[in-house]
Amino acid sequence: MKALTLTFSIMICFVSSIALATEPEGKLEKILGYQPSAKGVVFQVTSGGCTRREDFTTKITRTETGIVMLQLVRTRPDLCYPFMPMGERLGFTYEQLGFNTGARFVVGNANGVV
């Protein structure tokens, strides 16, 4: 019985490590809103109190017409409590986003209360 339990435990660890290794780099964030400015873009995202800018990356896709598709991707979940209904505001400069000030862009994240 002990051998069966040990084998089962090893299998679970192995399957879990494969799942973690093949997990995507992040999840497209459902944002509460965004505000472009002359310096960059501020995103408002859901938060449990531990959300930081470092928990996100951006995905940039350039179209043939020169418009940039900007997507905010959460790379680390916020597992903290309490829930903050107004979320957290995170600013990114255009340089950090990877395109020039004045470039035409659209945000490709779902926008609204989640």
C-alpha positions in Angstrom: 0.0 0.0 0.0 2.9 2.4 0.8 4.5 1.7 -2.5 1.2 2.5 -4.3 0.8 5.8 -2.4 4.4 6.8 -3.1 4.0 6.0 -6.8 0.8 8.0 -6.9 2.5 10.9 -5.2 5.4 10.9 -7.6 3.0 10.8 -10.6 1.1 13.8 -9.2 4.4 15.8 -8.8 5.5 14.8 -12.3 2.2 15.8 -13.9 2.1 19.1 -11.9 5.7 20.0 -13.0 4.8 19.3 -16.7 1.7 21.5 -16.4 3.7 24.3 -14.8 6.4 24.1 -17.5 3.9 24.3 -20.3 1.7 27.0 -18.7 1.4 30.1 -20.9 3.5 33.2 -20.0 0.5 34.9 -18.7 -3.2 35.7 -19.0 -4.8 38.5 -21.0 -6.0 40.9 -18.3 -9.7 42.1 -18.2 -9.1 45.8 -17.4 -11.4 48.2 -15.6 -10.2 51.0 -17.9 -7.3 52.8 -19.3 -6.2 56.4 -19.8 -3.6 57.5 -22.5 -1.6 60.6 -21.9 1.3 62.4 -23.5 3.8 60.2 -21.6 2.2 56.8 -21.7 -0.8 54.8 -20.7 -2.3 54.2 -17.2 -4.3 50.9 -16.9 -6.8 50.3 -14.1 -6.9 46.7 -13.2 -8.6 44.5 -10.6 -6.6 43.9 -7.4 -6.7 42.1 -4.1 -4.1 44.6 -2.7 -0.9 43.0 -3.9 -0.9 44.0 -7.6 2.2 45.7 -8.9 3.3 46.9 -12.3 6.0 44.1 -12.3 3.1 41.6 -12.4 2.3 42.5 -16.0 3.9 42.5 -19.4 2.6 43.9 -22.6 2.0 42.3 -26.0 2.5 44.6 -29.0 1.2 43.7 -32.5 1.7 46.1 -35.4 -0.8 46.1 -38.2 -0.1 46.8 -41.9 -1.8 50.2 -41.5 0.7 51.2 -38.7 -1.8 51.0 -35.8 -0.4 49.3 -32.7 -2.5 46.7 -30.9 -1.6 46.9 -27.2 -2.5 44.1 -24.8 -1.9 44.0 -21.1 -0.9 40.5 -19.9 -0.9 39.5 -16.2 2.1 37.2 -15.5 1.7 36.8 -11.7 -1.8 36.5 -10.1 -2.8 38.7 -7.1 -3.8 36.2 -4.4 -4.2 38.8 -1.6 -7.2 40.0 0.3 -9.2 42.3 0.5 -10.8 42.9 -2.8 -10.4 46.5 -4.0 -13.5 47.3 -6.1 -11.8 50.3 -7.8 -8.7 48.2 -8.5 -5.2 49.5 -8.9 -3.8 52.1 -11.4 -0.6 51.1 -13.2 1.3 53.4 -15.5 3.6 52.5 -18.4 5.5 55.0 -20.5 5.5 54.7 -24.3 9.1 53.7 -24.1 8.3 50.9 -21.7 5.5 49.8 -23.9 7.8 49.6 -26.9 6.3 52.2 -29.3 6.8 55.9 -30.0 4.9 58.8 -28.4 2.2 59.8 -30.8 1.8 56.4 -32.4 -1.7 55.3 -33.1 -2.8 52.4 -30.9 -5.8 50.4 -29.7 -6.1 48.4 -26.5 -7.0 44.8 -27.2 -8.1 43.9 -23.6 -11.7 43.4 -22.6 -12.7 46.6 -20.9 -15.3 46.8 -18.1 -16.3 45.6 -14.7 -15.3 42.0 -14.2 
